[in-house]
Amino acid sequence: MDFEQLDVWKRSARLSAELYRHFADSRDFGFKDQITRSGLSVPSNIAEGMARLTIRDRTKFLYIAKGSCAELRTQVYIGMEIGYIEREKGNLWVVETKNIAAMLTGLIRKQSDFG
């Protein structure tokens, strides 16, 4: 299956783009770089994993995407705490990262069923 067809990829790519737009004018380049990189890592690793030929390689990259999702959620919590992210928007992003992580778990299980 092409990664572009996966809802988890679409949602994570959309979230990544939203993060870039939100932090476009941020002057805290360290935080901006870290949160946008972790956000970008999720759909990128999904894409790379789904392009792999073996189930083992595929699931490895899906696990990396899931880890990046947890990293992103942590940065969203910190961003809210320090006032870089409004609570309402941050809480939506937290829920979305949890949903994406759950979708990745399902996709990992599905890949394992093919093994």
C-alpha positions, 0 to 999 in steps of 0.5 A: 500500500502506498503511504499516501493512502494511509489516514495515519500518514495524512493526519500526521502530515497535516499536523506537521504542516500545522506546526510549521505554520504555527511556529513560522514567526517564532524567534526561539529557533531551538524550540521551533527547530525541535518541535517542527523536526519531531512533527516532520519525523512522524509522516516521514518515517511512515513513508520510509517504512511503507517503502521498505520491502521487508516487514521487519524494516517496515515495522522498525520505521513505524516504531520510530514514527511512534517514538517521534509522536511521543517526542512531539507530544512532550514538546507540545506539553512543554510549549503550553507550559512556557506559553508558546502554545495556547492551551486549547490548541495544545490540547487538540495537538495532544489528542491528535498525537495520541490518536496518531500513536494509536493508529500506528500501533494498529498499523504495526499490528497489521504488518505483523499479521502479514509476517 
